[in-house]
Amino acid sequence: MTEAVRLSKHLAALLPCSRREAEMYIAGGWVRVDGEVVEEPQFKVTTQKVELDLHAELEEALPASMLWHKPAGIDADAVENPLAGLIKPATHSADDASGVRLLRRHFTHLSSVIALDPAASGLVMLTQDRHLARKLGGDFARFEQEYVVEVAGQLAPGRLERMQRGEGIDSQVPPYIKVSWQSEARLRIAAKAILPGQIQQLCAAAGLTVLSIKRIRIGRLPMAKLGPGEWRYLGADERI
């Protein structure tokens, strides 16, 4: 073979199998060209060595969803594809137990679900599934979010209860807020439908200065062992 042809066409003739099956194998990361995994069916080959992994499975390559420990100062919702260079193989958590195979195609067209204040760090859910992103974004009021907030200042008697009523929030007061002390300078705040900036408003109205905010849980999904900047796949059996 000297004329360049699509990898999917070449693989279909090589196995043999249908063109659709060849495309599924390629998109699933099961095909190597001269020893390198190629995930694009349209990749052109001539005399290269094309191999199918012995453990290849013929299944649809589904959109990926991930959990990410966002560092403070990054706005995951600011511009189109803001996560380029941040979600990559090098930042994949070694503790990922999802069983999902890492593919290059998983690092494109990601969008965040349930916004996190750019100034805050902590758990963010990312997905390539646009339908899932719209559904969870629209239903975000159902999911409790848990934060650890480092503060400075003294809290006057009765202020904790007033914080739980949402005093200081200028609009769309969350329907549920639970505030407790985790240590002398650290608050634990659990809330539903809380928006970026509202934790700062709560604390300012109570006479506290916010030093840092970290989201450690969304619904039933904890951040657990994810280090700053690390990510892992969302397992098939996990639910928010």
C-alpha positions in Angstrom: 0.0 0.0 0.0 1.6 3.3 -1.1 -1.5 5.6 -1.5 -2.6 7.2 1.8 -6.0 5.9 3.0 -8.1 6.5 6.1 -7.1 4.4 9.1 -10.7 3.2 9.5 -10.7 1.9 5.9 -7.4 0.2 6.3 -8.4 -1.4 9.6 -11.7 -2.6 8.2 -9.8 -4.4 5.4 -7.1 -5.7 7.8 -9.3 -7.4 10.4 -11.7 -7.7 8.5 -14.7 -5.9 9.9 -17.2 -3.2 9.0 -16.1 0.4 8.6 -18.3 1.4 11.6 -16.7 -1.3 13.8 -13.3 -0.1 12.7 -14.2 3.5 13.7 -15.4 2.3 17.1 -12.1 0.4 17.8 -10.1 3.5 16.8 -12.2 6.0 18.8 -11.9 3.6 21.8 -8.1 3.9 21.8 -7.5 0.2 20.8 -5.5 0.9 17.6 -1.8 1.6 17.3 0.0 3.0 14.2 3.7 2.2 14.4 3.3 1.6 18.2 1.4 4.9 18.9 -2.2 5.0 19.8 -4.3 6.9 17.2 -7.9 7.8 18.1 -8.9 9.5 14.8 -10.6 7.3 12.2 -9.7 9.8 9.5 -5.9 9.5 10.2 -4.1 8.7 7.0 -1.8 5.7 6.7 0.4 4.3 4.0 3.0 1.7 4.9 2.9 2.1 8.7 2.3 -0.9 10.9 -1.3 -1.0 12.1 -2.3 -3.1 15.1 -5.4 -3.8 17.1 -5.0 -4.3 20.9 -5.5 -8.0 21.8 -7.9 -6.9 24.6 -9.9 -4.6 22.3 -13.6 -4.2 23.1 -16.2 -3.2 20.5 -18.2 -0.6 22.3 -19.3 3.0 21.8 -16.8 5.6 23.1 -19.0 7.5 25.5 -18.5 11.2 26.7 -16.4 11.4 29.8 -17.2 13.0 33.1 -14.6 14.0 35.7 -14.1 15.4 39.2 -11.4 18.0 39.4 -9.8 19.8 42.4 -9.8 23.3 40.9 -7.0 25.6 42.2 -8.0 29.0 43.5 -8.0 31.9 40.9 -9.2 29.9 37.9 -12.6 30.6 36.4 -13.7 27.3 34.9 -16.7 29.0 33.2 -15.0 32.2 31.9 -14.3 31.4 28.2 -14.8 28.5 25.8 -12.5 25.6 26.6 -10.8 27.3 29.6 -9.5 23.9 30.8 -7.1 23.3 28.0 -3.7 22.4 29.5 -5.2 21.9 33.0 -7.0 18.6 32.5 -4.3 16.3 31.0 -2.7 12.9 31.6 0.0 14.4 33.8 -2.6 15.7 36.4 -4.6 12.4 36.4 -4.9 11.2 40.0 -3.1 8.0 40.8 -6.0 7.1 43.1 -8.5 7.0 40.3 -10.5 3.7 40.8 -13.2 4.4 38.2 -11.9 1.8 35.7 -12.3 4.3 32.8 -9.6 4.0 30.2 -7.7 7.3 29.7 -8.2 8.6 26.1 -6.9 11.8 24.5 -10.4 12.6 23.3 -11.5 13.1 26.9 -9.6 16.3 27.2 -11.6 18.4 24.7 -15.0 20.1 24.9 -15.3 19.9 28.7 -17.7 22.1 30.5 -18.1 22.6 34.3 -21.3 21.7 36.2 -22.5 23.7 39.3 -20.4 26.8 39.2 -17.6 27.5 41.7 -16.4 31.0 42.6 -13.2 31.7 40.7 -11.6 32.8 44.0 -12.4 29.5 45.6 -10.6 26.2 45.3 -12.1 22.7 45.4 -14.4 20.2 43.8 -15.7 20.8 40.2 -17.5 18.3 38.1 -16.6 18.4 34.4 -18.4 16.6 31.5 -18.3 16.3 27.7 -22.0 15.3 27.8 -23.9 18.5 26.9 -27.3 17.0 27.9 -25.9 16.0 31.3 -24.4 19.5 31.8 -27.7 21.2 31.1 -29.7 18.9 33.3 -27.4 19.1 36.3 -26.9 22.9 35.8 -30.7 23.3 35.8 -31.2 21.1 38.8 -28.3 22.4 40.9 -30.6 23.6 43.7 -31.2 19.9 44.5 -27.6 19.2 45.4 -26.1 20.2 48.8 -22.6 21.7 48.5 -20.2 21.6 51.4 -17.4 24.2 51.9 -14.6 24.8 54.3 -14.0 28.5 54.8 -11.0 30.0 56.5 -11.9 33.3 58.2 -10.5 36.1 60.3 -12.4 38.1 62.9 -14.7 37.5 65.9 -18.2 36.3 65.5 -20.7 38.0 67.9 -23.3 35.9 69.8 -26.2 34.9 67.7 -24.5 35.6 64.4 -24.1 32.0 63.5 -27.9 31.5 63.5 -28.3 34.7 61.4 -25.9 33.4 58.9 -28.0 30.3 58.6 -31.0 32.5 57.7 -29.0 34.0 54.9 -28.6 37.5 56.4 -26.2 39.5 54.2 -27.0 37.8 50.9 -28.4 40.5 48.7 -30.5 38.3 46.3 -31.7 34.7 45.8 -31.1 33.6 49.4 -30.4 29.8 49.4 -33.3 27.7 50.7 -30.9 25.8 53.1 -27.8 26.9 54.9 -26.0 25.1 57.7 -23.0 26.9 59.3 -20.8 25.4 62.0 -17.3 25.9 63.4 -14.7 23.3 62.3 -11.9 25.0 64.3 -11.2 28.5 65.7 -10.6 30.0 62.3 -12.5 27.6 60.0 -16.2 27.4 59.2 -18.0 24.5 57.6 -20.9 25.7 55.4 -23.3 23.3 53.8 -25.9 24.8 51.5 -28.2 24.2 48.5 -28.4 26.6 45.6 -25.7 28.8 46.9 -24.1 31.0 44.2 -20.6 32.4 43.7 -20.0 35.3 46.0 -22.7 34.5 48.5 -20.3 32.9 51.1 -18.3 36.2 51.1 -21.6 38.1 51.6 -22.6 35.9 54.5 -19.3 36.2 56.3 -19.0 40.0 55.7 -22.4 40.6 57.2 -21.3 38.6 60.3 -18.1 40.6 60.7 -15.8 38.0 59.3 -13.1 38.3 56.6 -12.8 35.4 54.2 -9.3 34.2 53.7 -10.0 31.1 51.6 -12.9 29.0 50.4 -12.7 25.3 49.4 -15.6 23.2 48.2 -15.2 19.6 49.4 -18.4 18.0 48.3 -21.2 18.2 45.7 -24.2 16.1 46.6 -22.9 12.6 47.2 -19.5 13.3 45.5 -16.6 14.1 47.9 -13.3 15.5 46.8 -11.6 12.9 48.9 -7.9 12.4 48.0 -7.7 14.7 45.0 -4.8 17.1 45.3 -4.9 20.6 43.9 -5.0 20.4 40.1 -5.7 16.7 40.1 -8.7 15.0 38.4 -10.2 11.6 38.2 -13.0 10.1 36.1 -16.5 9.8 37.4 -17.3 6.1 37.8 -20.3 4.6 36.0 -21.9 3.7 39.4 -21.4 7.2 41.0 -24.3 9.6 41.3 -24.3 13.2 42.3 
